[in-house]
């Protein structure tokens, strides 16, 4: 390829990089800042969540049906999403959620032994709820904001790839200059800003691509499907709750049969961190129990389904079943959220995700300043030429 063609291609990519960067800059700044703040949500909330803990006792925990009646008395006429049973020293959390006509998302905490009401919380308000709304939809109506965020993240993939192409030095002499800050007392702020944009952009590009890619997996169904199939997935990639078998013989129970599930699971899954039971939605759906096997992680959860009439375990054709049955492609998709927030790497992974988010937020700022500096420089030249003329 001739030098002229290379320069022409570089100019085209630079123009694309500039247009996409300027058009999505504000969105990417907000999404990046809110994302890096969200990373440490659990750690921050642990400083003021004493209501989630109780004094453990050598007693059986209250049954799921009793939990349901107590919680519905606290918050009547609302839908219970699930009941979370934790360790002996943890309170039972009953999660209420409705998406329409408007979002209702609250939790009720109960003493697991006496059923005594401890606290009610509004999960859709507060600092981190505010941060999440900004991250997902820019605090705009969901139909508008979520779409703007989704397509901006998709464009961010192109911005990062084009940025790497533009970063690549034309010759070996420039390699050293592109890999580190070579500043001194004479270095002007424009040069420093250029280095901040290019050098930091290069070092976080691979991590930025991972964050953007995992974000797109959550934002677009078609992206999710392609990512799953591309890694060799052969199961149903969506969440499927199987049906219970028809009940031909009428059976009378003093209490719902699902009351036997949690005591049984405590014995079967001794090392589990928590169990989230979901009441059957109607007479034909199964009972879902999500078994959390790791603190702060979601990918290795076991999703168990039980016939609501017999408690016979039902297998699912979905990727969301028992983790030990998950194949490579299933694990990749199930890890997506944990990768996105850095939790997959523990506290070190979260620190990396935080720093990458922070630097990603700086790129639109330094990029806009870079564009403004060049545009301003051109204006000065034009004005100076007219004055001389």
N, C-alpha and C positions, 0 to 999 in steps of 0.2 A: 504494500500500500504506500502510495506516495505521501510525502510530507504534507502536501496541500490537502489531500483527502483526510489525513489524520487530524489536521487542524480544523477542518470543516466538521468532522464528526465530533471532535472535542467541543467545539462551539455549540453544536446542536445539543449535546448532552448537558453542557453548562447552562444553556437556556432552559432546558427541561427541568434541571435541578433547581434553578432559581425560581421559575414560575411555580412549581409544586411546593417549594419551600415557603415562598411568600404567601401562597394561597392557604396553606395549612398551618402556618407558623403558630398562630394564637391557639388553635385547637391542640396541636402537639404539645405546646407549652403547658396548657391546663391538664391534659391527660397525663403527661409525664410527672408533673408536680404532685397531682393527686394520687397517682400510682405509687410514687415512692413514699408518700405519707401513709398509704393504706398498708404497705408491707408489714409494718410493725403494730398493726391493730391489736392483735392478741397480747403482745408484750405490754403495750401501753395500758390496755384495759385491765390487765392483771393487777395493777396498782390500786384499783378501786372496785373490785368485784367480790368483796367479802360475803355478800349475800348469796353467792353461789356455793358456799361451803357450810357444812353442818358437823356436829359431833357424831362420829360413827358409833353405831350400836350393834349388839349381837341380836338383831331382830330381822325379820323378813321385811322387805320393802313393800309399800302399798301396791295393790294391783293396778293394772292399766285401766280397768273400768272405774275404779274408785278415783283414780287421777282424773279421768275424763269428767266425772260428775262434779268434782271439786273445782276444776279449772273452768268448766262451763258456768258454774255459779259465780265465779269471779268475772269472767267475760262472757256474758250470755249472747246468744244469737250470732256467733261468729264461728268460722271453720277452724278446727284444730288441724294443723299440718302434721305435727308429729310430737312424740313424747320422748325426751332424752333421759335415759337412766345412766348415770355415771358410776364412779367409784363409791365405796361406802361413805366417804366424807363429802360427797358432792350432792347438792340439792337436785331434785328432779326439775327439769325445764320442760314446760309445755309451750310449744310454739304455735301461735295462731297466725294464719296468713290467708289473705284474700287479695286478688289482683284487681277485681272489679266490684262495684263501679269506680272505686278508688282504692289505692293500696292500703291495706290494713296489715300491719306486721308487728305483733307484740308477743311478749313472753311472760309466762307466769311461773314463778319458782315456788316449789313446795318442799316441805320436809319429807324425805323419802320414807320415814318410819311412822310419823303421826299424820301426815297429810296437811299439816299446818301451813297456811299461806304465809310466804316470806316476803315476796316483792313482785311487782308488775313492772315491766320495762317496755318502752316503745322503741323498737328496733329501727324504725323509720325516721327517727329524729336523733339529734346529737351531732357531735363533731364528725365521727366516722361515717355516719349516714350521709351527712352533707358532702364529705369527701367522695364517697362512692357515687353519689348522684352527679357530681362534677366529672368524675372519671368516665362514667358510662354515658352521660347525655348532656354534659355542659350546663346542668341545672335548667335545661329547656324541657318542654314536653317530650315525652319518650319517643313519640313517632318522628319527631324532627331531630332532636339531639342525638339519639342513638345512631341514627343513619349518618349524620355528619361525622360523628366519632369513628364509626366503622370504616367509612370510605377514606377518611383522613389517615387511619392506621394502615390501610391497604396502600395508599399513596406513599406512606412513610417507608415501606419496603423498597419502592422505586427510588425514593430520595436517598436512602442509604446505599443502595447498589450503585446509583449514578455518582454519589459522593466518593465511593471507593475508586471508581474509574477515574474521576477527576484528581483524586489524591495521588494516584500512581505516578511516580516521578518519570520525567521524560528521559533522564540519563542517571547514571550511577552517582554522579557528583551531588545530586539533590536528595539522595536517600537519607543521609544524616540529618539534613535540614527538615525533612518531613517526619522524622521519628522523635524529635525532642525540641524543647523550647530553647532556642539559642538567643537569650535576651541579655542585654547589657544596659547601661545607663543611657545609651544613645538610641535604643530601640523605641520607635514611635508607637503610639497606641494602636494605629491601624495595623501595624505588623504584628503586634501582640494579639490583637483581635483575630487576625487571619490565622495565627498559630493556634489560638484557642479553638477555633472552628475546625481546622484541619487535623491537628495533632490529636486532640481529644476525640474528635469524630472518628479517627482511624482506630484508636485503641478500644473504643466501646462499640464499634460497628457490629462485630460478631454478636455481642450480647444484645445490642439493639435489634438486630435481625431476629433473634430468638424471641424477644419480648413482643415485637411486632407480629411475628408469625403466630405465636400462641394467642395473641390478641385477636388475630383474624380467624383462627380456629373457633374461638368463642363467638365472634361477631357474625360470621356467615355460615349458614348450613352447608352451602355448596363447598366452601373451603374446608370445613370439618370433614365432609364426606370424601373429598379428594385426598386430604391428608391421611385419612384412615385407610382408604383403598390403596394409596400409593405405598404404604408400608406393609401391605400384604393382608389387610383385614378381610375376613370372610364372614363375619357375624353381622347381626343387625346393629348398626352404630348408635341407634337411639335408645332411650330408656323405655323398657317395656315391662308393665306389670301384668303377669299372666293371670288368667281367670281361675277361680276355684271350680272344682267339679260340681255339677248340679246336685242338690240335696234331695234325694228321692224319698227318704224316710224322715219324717218330722222328729226332731230331737229337742228335748227340753233341757235347758241348763239353768242352774240357779244363778250362775254368773257367765259372762261371755267366755268362750273357750280360749280366746287369745290371752286371758289372764295367766294361763300356764306357760306362756312363751318366755317371758323375761326370767323367771326363776330357772327354767331349763337352760337358757342361753348363758346365764351367769356360771353355770356348771360346765357347759360345753366349751365356752370361750373364756377361760380363766384369766387370760392375759389381755383381754380386750379393754380398751380405754372407755368406751361407752356403747350404748345400744339406743338407736332411735327407732321407735315403733310408730308405724303409720296405720291408723285404724282403716279397715276396709271401707271404700267409698260407697259401695252398695252390696247387695246380696250375692253378687257373682265375682267380685274382685278378691284377690288374695291379700293376705296381711304381709306388708313389707317391713323388714327390720334391717336397718343399716348398722353394721358392726364396724366400729372404728378401731383399727388395730395399731395406729400410731398417733401420738399427740400432735396436733397441728397439721396432719397430712390427710389427703383424701384419696390418693391414687390406689392405696392398698386396702381400701374398705371392702368388706364382704356384703353383698346385697342378697339377702335371704328372703324367699317368698314361701308362704305357708297357706295351705287351704284353710279358709276361715271356718269350715265346718268340721274338719278332722285334724287340722294342724299337720297334715302330711306335707313334707317339703316339696316344692315345685321348682323344677329347673327352668331357667329362662334362656331364650335364644339370643338375648342381647349381650353386649360386651359388659354390661353392668350385672354381673353375677358374683360368684366366688372368685376372689383374686387368684387363687391357686390354679384356676382353670383359664386364666387370661393368657392369651398369646402375645407375641411381641407387639403387634399393631394395637391390640387392645390396651396394653400397658402404656404405650406411647400416648394414646388419646386420653387415657385415664390420668396420666401424669400432667396433662396440659396446664391445668390451673396451678398445681404445685410448682411447676416450672416457671409459670408466668410471674408468680409473686416471690420466687426464689426459695420457697419453703423446702423444695426438694433437696437443697444443700444445707439444711439446718440454719443456724443463726448466721453462719458464714455466707450461705446462699442469699439470705435476706439482706445482708449488708451489701453484697454485690448488686442485687436488684435495686436497692435504694440508691447506691452511687450511680448506677447506670441510668436510672430514671432521672436523677438530678442533672447528670451531664446531658442527657437527651433534652431536658428542658432548656439547657443553656444554648444548644445548637441553633434553635430558631432565633434566639436573641442575638448571638454573634453573627448569624447569617444575615439577619436584617441590617445590622450595623455595617456589615461588609458590603451589602448591596447599597445602602445609603451612602457610604463613603465613596464608592465608585460613581454613583449617580451624581453626588454633590461635586465630585472632582470634575466630571464632564460639564456640569453647569458652570463651574468656575472658569473652565477653559473657554466655553462658548462666550461667556460674558467678557472675559479678558480679550478674546479675539475681536469682539465688537468694539471694545474700547480702543484697541490699537487701530482698528479700521477707521 
